[in-house]
Amino acid sequence: MYKLKTRQSIKKRFKITANNKLMMRKASRSHLLEKKSSQRKLKLRKIALVKSRDYKNFKYSLINLY
C-alpha cells in the first residue's frame, strides 16, 4: 500500500489540541461585516472545536499530523 499524504488545506486550517481535538476558526468573518451585528462579529472571533461526529471525516486526512 502506498504512503498516505496529509491534506495540506486541512493542515493549514485546523490545529490539534493536547486531547486530540480539532480547533478551527469560524466562518463568515472575512467580508460583508457592515450588516453583521457587533455581537455576532464578537462571537465569530472565538476559536471553535470540531464536533466529534465531524472528526471522523478529518481522521484520514490528518494522518501525518500526529
Order of alpha helices (4+ residues) and beta strands (2+ residues): alpha-beta-beta-alpha-beta-alpha
